[in-house]
């Protein structure tokens, strides 16, 4: 049985990617993150997984695989999703799903993912290693390790500063790209930031208003945090109530918000807006058209138990409406935004596809499409301190990019039209990637995963 299985898996693996360490891409246009323009492509040379020449005609093409783009095709840098949940919840059970999700991310041009807190960090670590070794196909997993705070199921409410130091040291040695705090006290967040920075690693946080020993983003910025998720905070969110209780009624025109935005900018802190995550719990009148049948990636059992859709939560619709205005205000004042989906799937929207929904949402509030593409690519690389090797189509960087049909500067939803993905110089056919994981997400029966 084993001797027959291995060749079959090898054929399946090779069917959707070519081991083309030397690749020559011609035709079409590519997106230049520095100018924000599409540049007519004379030739892009990839060797040993890196861009070695951009917009240059290659004289001798022997030994190179060719990828010829048509006039209506465009090459974009790989997307960074900095709130890329691998977590799924089926039948009340939460798990990090590492079979289908890495492939679905990759198939959508999301070549880099930061999980933003992991339920099963050891499982995620092994998935990352398998992908890095070429044993498994998928997006890059820039690991975050366990949540720091009560969001982690195994969190000890008696955690000390020394415990924080020890945990940070452990996961830094295991190669994480940064850390995520959620449900953490001010004292422990300060310890997390200081220890992470000793290792040269950034920290992001889902924070509160200061109510009941939570941390207001204002105070986290003064502690040195690198990125804030979901809401801007500051004195616009009083510490007498939870953040969610007051955020829904926030006046986006208040000068208190401007003061907080200025604090973000002065301290070079990034904001992970996660717009669609809130609309997802609202009425879904925008950005939730089913342009792809995402449910076909569920196992038959998972599809059956997730037939009922979520109920609309009025509070989240109000927050979504407020966030659309505050994010635009933040952008107009010069704040730096990163793309994050925050869509832990319960059988409906899968985060790989939702990266395109998030770009559409950002475009809809008046952010120019060229800036949306920067948000989705180079901004994410900068926020993870990886812009020297990823985030743009530039000589010397790792060759992560993807081919779409239609100009996204004209219509941002053209980013959905992914044809081919290149990760580290290897080419993948999107349709074949997606076909390979149909029916594989979620439990196979009621006893699976328990």
CORMO-V613488 format. One record per residue. N is the residue number from 1. SS is DSSP state (H for helix, E for strand, C for the rest). PSI is psi in radians with two decimals (NA if undefined). Layout:
((N;SS;PSI) (N;SS;PSI))
This chain:
((1;C;-0.79) (2;H;-0.71) (3;H;-0.43) (4;H;-0.55) (5;H;-0.74) (6;H;-0.84) (7;H;-0.64) (8;H;-0.80) (9;H;-0.63) (10;H;-0.74) (11;H;-0.74) (12;H;-0.76) (13;H;-0.80) (14;H;-0.31) (15;H;-0.46) (16;C;0.18) (17;E;2.61) (18;E;2.34) (19;C;1.26) (20;C;1.50) (21;C;-0.46) (22;E;2.01) (23;E;2.41) (24;E;2.01) (25;E;2.16) (26;E;2.77) (27;E;3.08) (28;E;-2.71) (29;E;2.74) (30;E;2.70) (31;E;2.19) (32;E;1.95) (33;C;-0.44) (34;C;-0.78) (35;C;-0.31) (36;C;0.40) (37;E;2.79) (38;E;2.27) (39;E;2.31) (40;E;2.24) (41;C;2.00) (42;C;-0.45) (43;C;2.31) (44;E;2.18) (45;E;2.20) (46;E;2.22) (47;E;2.31) (48;C;0.67) (49;C;0.09) (50;E;2.71) (51;E;2.09) (52;E;-0.26) (53;E;2.39) (54;E;2.26) (55;C;0.85) (56;C;2.33) (57;C;2.27) (58;C;2.12) (59;C;-0.93) (60;C;2.13) (61;C;0.11) (62;C;2.39) (63;C;0.07) (64;C;2.38) (65;E;2.57) (66;E;2.38) (67;E;1.81) (68;E;2.10) (69;E;2.53) (70;E;3.00) (71;E;-0.40) (72;E;0.31) (73;E;2.55) (74;E;2.46) (75;E;2.15) (76;E;2.61) (77;E;2.69) (78;C;2.48) (79;C;2.51) (80;E;2.12) (81;E;1.91) (82;C;0.16) (83;C;0.94) (84;C;1.48) (85;C;2.23) (86;C;-0.09) (87;E;2.41) (88;E;2.71) (89;E;1.95) (90;E;2.23) (91;C;0.64) (92;C;0.00) (93;E;2.21) (94;E;2.32) (95;E;2.72) (96;E;2.09) (97;C;1.99) (98;C;0.20) (99;C;-0.99) (100;C;-0.68) (101;H;-0.79) (102;H;-0.63) (103;H;-0.72) (104;H;-0.71) (105;H;-0.92) (106;H;-0.75) (107;H;-0.40) (108;C;0.15) (109;C;0.09) (110;C;1.56) (111;C;-0.29) (112;E;2.26) (113;E;2.38) (114;C;1.93) (115;C;-0.33) (116;C;0.86) (117;C;2.30) (118;E;2.37) (119;C;-0.70) (120;C;1.34) (121;H;-0.57) (122;H;-0.70) (123;H;-0.73) (124;H;-0.66) (125;H;-0.79) (126;H;-0.67) (127;H;-0.75) (128;H;-0.76) (129;H;-0.70) (130;H;-0.72) (131;H;-0.77) (132;H;-0.55) (133;C;-0.10) (134;C;0.22) (135;C;-0.30) (136;C;2.50) (137;C;2.39) (138;C;3.02) (139;C;2.79) (140;E;2.32) (141;E;1.84) (142;C;1.56) (143;C;2.58) (144;C;-0.16) (145;C;-2.88) (146;E;2.68) (147;C;2.52) (148;E;1.76) (149;C;-3.07) (150;C;-0.20) (151;C;-0.36) (152;C;2.17) (153;C;-0.57) (154;C;0.28) (155;C;2.33) (156;C;2.05) (157;C;-0.15) (158;C;0.28) (159;C;2.37) (160;C;2.99) (161;H;-0.71) (162;H;-0.64) (163;H;-0.74) (164;H;-0.84) (165;H;-0.81) (166;H;-0.72) (167;H;-0.73) (168;H;-0.80) (169;H;-0.77) (170;H;-0.88) (171;H;-0.47) (172;H;-0.71) (173;H;-0.44) (174;C;0.00) (175;C;0.48) (176;C;2.81) (177;C;-0.15) (178;E;-3.08) (179;E;2.74) (180;E;2.28) (181;E;2.38) (182;E;2.09) (183;C;0.76) (184;C;2.64) (185;C;2.81) (186;H;-0.75) (187;H;-0.77) (188;H;-0.57) (189;H;-0.75) (190;H;-0.72) (191;H;-0.70) (192;H;-0.82) (193;H;-0.82) (194;H;-0.74) (195;H;-0.69) (196;H;-0.72) (197;H;-0.48) (198;H;-0.54) (199;C;0.05) (200;C;0.46) (201;C;2.50) (202;E;2.84) (203;E;2.38) (204;E;2.87) (205;E;2.41) (206;E;1.83) (207;C;-2.95) (208;E;-2.64) (209;C;-0.13) (210;C;-0.16) (211;H;2.32) (212;H;0.88) (213;H;0.39) (214;C;3.14) (215;C;2.16) (216;E;2.41) (217;H;-0.54) (218;H;-0.82) (219;H;-0.60) (220;H;-0.67) (221;H;-0.72) (222;H;-0.41) (223;H;-0.33) (224;C;0.25) (225;C;2.67) (226;C;-0.50) (227;E;2.54) (228;E;2.47) (229;E;2.56) (230;C;-1.07) (231;C;2.71) (232;C;-0.55) (233;C;-2.53) (234;H;-2.92) (235;H;-0.16) (236;H;-0.32) (237;C;1.70) (238;C;2.58) (239;C;0.21) (240;C;-0.16) (241;C;2.90) (242;C;2.76) (243;H;-0.76) (244;H;-0.58) (245;H;-0.58) (246;H;-0.42) (247;H;-0.63) (248;C;-0.42) (249;C;0.25) (250;C;2.39) (251;C;1.91) (252;C;-0.22) (253;C;0.02) (254;C;2.48) (255;H;-0.35) (256;H;-0.60) (257;H;-0.69) (258;H;-0.69) (259;H;-0.72) (260;H;-0.70) (261;H;-0.74) (262;H;-0.62) (263;H;-0.73) (264;H;-0.89) (265;H;-0.75) (266;H;-0.48) (267;C;0.17) (268;C;0.75) (269;C;2.35) (270;E;2.67) (271;E;2.10) (272;E;1.78) (273;C;-0.66) (274;C;0.88) (275;H;-0.89) (276;H;-0.35) (277;H;-0.57) (278;H;-0.68) (279;H;-0.47) (280;H;-0.62) (281;C;-0.07) (282;C;-2.47) (283;C;-0.16) (284;C;0.64) (285;C;-0.26) (286;C;2.46) (287;C;0.18) (288;C;0.40) (289;C;2.52) (290;C;1.31) (291;C;-0.13) (292;C;2.50) (293;C;1.51) (294;H;-0.39) (295;H;-0.22) (296;H;-0.13) (297;H;-0.14) (298;E;2.61) (299;C;2.75) (300;H;-0.68) (301;H;-0.77) (302;H;-0.67) (303;H;-0.67) (304;H;-0.78) (305;H;-0.09) (306;C;0.44) (307;C;-0.58) (308;C;2.25) (309;C;2.88) (310;C;2.65) (311;C;2.58) (312;C;2.37) (313;C;1.93) (314;H;-0.64) (315;H;-0.71) (316;H;-0.53) (317;H;-0.70) (318;H;-0.74) (319;H;-0.72) (320;H;-0.80) (321;H;-0.68) (322;H;-0.77) (323;H;-0.62) (324;H;-0.67) (325;H;-0.66) (326;H;-0.63) (327;H;-0.72) (328;H;-0.72) (329;H;-0.74) (330;H;-0.79) (331;H;-0.80) (332;H;-0.51) (333;C;-0.10) (334;C;0.21) (335;C;2.62) (336;E;2.26) (337;E;2.52) (338;E;2.78) (339;C;2.26) (340;C;2.34) (341;C;-0.76) (342;C;0.91) (343;C;1.28) (344;C;2.02) (345;E;2.42) (346;C;0.42) (347;C;0.03) (348;C;-1.43) (349;C;2.27) (350;C;2.32) (351;H;-0.52) (352;H;-0.77) (353;H;-0.57) (354;H;-0.29) (355;H;-0.63) (356;H;-0.58) (357;H;-0.70) (358;H;-0.69) (359;H;-0.71) (360;H;-0.72) (361;H;-0.75) (362;H;-0.69) (363;H;-0.63) (364;H;-0.42) (365;C;0.07) (366;C;0.13) (367;C;2.19) (368;C;2.52) (369;H;-0.62) (370;H;-0.62) (371;H;-0.59) (372;H;-0.74) (373;H;-0.63) (374;H;-0.75) (375;H;-0.74) (376;H;-0.21) (377;C;-1.47) (378;H;-0.57) (379;H;-0.73) (380;H;-0.72) (381;H;-0.71) (382;H;-0.74) (383;H;-0.56) (384;C;0.11) (385;C;0.70) (386;C;0.26) (387;C;-0.17) (388;C;-0.29) (389;C;-0.23) (390;C;2.96) (391;C;-0.21) (392;C;2.85) (393;C;1.54) (394;C;2.60) (395;C;2.33) (396;C;-0.26) (397;C;2.77) (398;E;2.45) (399;C;1.41) (400;C;2.09) (401;E;3.00) (402;E;2.67) (403;E;2.27) (404;E;2.86) (405;E;2.22) (406;C;2.49) (407;C;2.02) (408;C;-0.26) (409;C;-0.42) (410;C;-0.77) (411;C;1.96) (412;H;-0.49) (413;H;-0.11) (414;H;-0.32) (415;H;-0.34) (416;H;-0.41) (417;C;1.01) (418;E;2.26) (419;E;-0.87) (420;E;2.46) (421;E;2.42) (422;E;2.19) (423;E;2.04) (424;C;0.57) (425;C;-0.11) (426;E;2.37) (427;E;2.45) (428;E;2.41) (429;E;2.15) (430;H;-0.79) (431;H;-0.70) (432;H;-0.67) (433;H;-0.88) (434;H;-0.69) (435;H;-0.59) (436;H;-0.30) (437;C;0.26) (438;C;2.34) (439;C;0.34) (440;C;-0.08) (441;E;2.17) (442;C;3.07) (443;C;2.60) (444;C;-0.46) (445;C;-3.09) (446;C;-0.27) (447;C;-0.21) (448;C;2.43) (449;C;-0.10) (450;C;NA))
